[in-house]
Amino acid sequence: MEGVQSFKLHIIFVIDVSGSMHGTRITQVNTAMPDLKDELLDVAKGLNTKVILRILKFSDTNQWVIGDQMQGQTLDEHFTWTDLSAGGGTKTADALKEVSAALNVENMGARSYKPIVILITDGASGQDITAVTEELKNKFKGSDLSKPEKVLRVAIGVQDADEDQLRKFATVGVVDGKDNSPFVFQVQNANDLSKVIKKVSVASLHASIGKNAGGNQPVINVDMI
């Protein structure tokens, strides 16, 4: 509506591009990301919502490929994707620290839905992610850490991914009707990765925007997509 300021929805993809992602796995990521634009825009359509996208790739080092630590890119018809390549190690904690630094009110603005962080990885980090995960859990809570979590953390694990580490990272809520479930989605066949990225991403936006997003038990429904 004219004169009404849009709410923003910030989504950050954290994509493992280590050597083990070579081949089908990174190809599936490169297939999914360009097609995802229209699906995400459809979710926001009619809700007066502006989707702000950031994408961070990581291996031994981190690099922003869409947006940066200070600002994201508004998702619109002009979105373009440059294919990623794979190589190097898996320093997940360093990548998540970069993401945590990007999540602040100054960068995001006051009128925002819960930001979403989607981690896509096929391995186990040699780094301990406990401290940075706690930092993400407590973002925007101020001094009252008993408040509901303000950042939706979603993990997509490919084949050999360390499920224990993904469960440590992910938000716990209601997944497809199951209470107290981590927002972790395992992909056993790498050829299904593109499809899963799209479904989980759309479901995550619904989880942030939807009527349950402000409750103590966040809800994500992937089977409905």
C-alpha positions, 0 to 999 in steps of 0.5 A: 500500500502506498505510504506504508513502509514495508517490513523486511525479511533478512535471509542469509545462506551460509554455503560450504564450498569445501573440497568435499562439495565438489561435483554433484553437490556444488552443481546442485547448489548452483542449480537451486540458487537462481531458481529460488528467486521467484519462489521467495518473491512469491512468498513475500508477494501481497505481504508488504515484505521486502526480502533482503538476501545475503550469501556467504560461502566458506571453506578455509576462508569466508567470502560474501558473494551476495551482499556483505556484512553491512548490507544485503541485496534486495531480492528482485528481478535483477538478481543474478547468480555466479556459479560457485566452485569447491575447494579447501577445508571446512571452517564453519565457526569462522563463517558463523561468526561473520554472520553473527556480526552482520545480524544487528539492528543497525544493519537490519532496521527496526521493521524486520521479521525474524532473520533466517540463517540457512547453513548448507554443508556436507561435512564436519567442521574442525572448529567448535561451533558451540560459542557462536551458536549460543551467540546467535541464539541470544541475538536481539534478546538484550539482558533477558535471555529467557526471551524466545529466540529471534533468529531462525537457524536452519541446517541442510546436511548433505550425505556425510554431514555431521548431524550432531553438529547440525543439531547443535546449530539449529533452532528447535521447534515444531517440524512438520507437526513434530514438537521439540525437533531441530530445524535440520534437513538431511539430504541422502542423495546429492541429486535431491539437494537443489529441490531440498534447498528450495523447499526448506528456504520457502518453508523458512520464510513462512516460518518467519512471516507466519502467525506462529513466528512470534511464539515460544515454539517456532513452526516450520512445515516443509511437507506443505511446500 
